[in-house]
């Protein structure tokens, strides 16, 4: 009886586990083939959209940032063919073409304005000094690049006067550095000038590497020396002009010991 009750409490014995139904799986190689085929289809569609369709074509070219140049000049020099695929515009080639044809351009960003536009964001060079040549003026930027010749001198841009002596230290300086180096030193000096002085400077005279001087609009002069320690010299000149406003000549060749005089 006890064994029978125990059997009744345990209940009927469970049978063997039933096998789970499994869905048939595709072979791994076939799955990879399907994925590859799908990627090829998508890639082909993308290539067609970018290069073959009419959805992403160049329909307009815009030039911004021009000051002296005209937007039409920039667009023409860029040589971007209308109707071509927007994706195929070579921005490096466009920039090289623009800088070669229009030396006034310092840099340009070629921006794709999807779906149909190209924007040419131009930065023009600005003159730091002028060189008079044959009654005209050659513009020189802060990097020493001579980029344009104009009939009329831009207002507020000093004239560079290169007058090296043919004997003594000045002649030795000319042989050592050459006219191009002396011009670059003059530009370097001009970019260090205090704002008020730069706007009042009419001429930068270069006799040698160590002998650069300024002529101001009211007849005052400044002995600058070389282009070295330009920031210190600029600070010394500003302080000296405030301290001795009636002086006619200033000397900052040694910025730690500036001097001034009435004549």
ABEGO torsion letter per residue (X at the ends): XAAAAAAAAAEBBBBBBBBBBBBBBBBAAAAAAAAAAAAAAAAAAAAAAAAABAABBBABBBBBGBAABBAAAAAAAAGBBBGBBAAABBAAAAAAAAAAABAABABBBBBBBOAABBBBBBBBBBBABBBBBGGBBBBBBAAGBBABBBABBBBGBBBBBBBBBABEAAAAAAAAAEAAAAAAAAAAAAAABBAAAAAABABBBBABAABBBBBBAAGBBBBAEBABGAAAAAAAAAAAAAABAABABBBAABAABBBBBAX
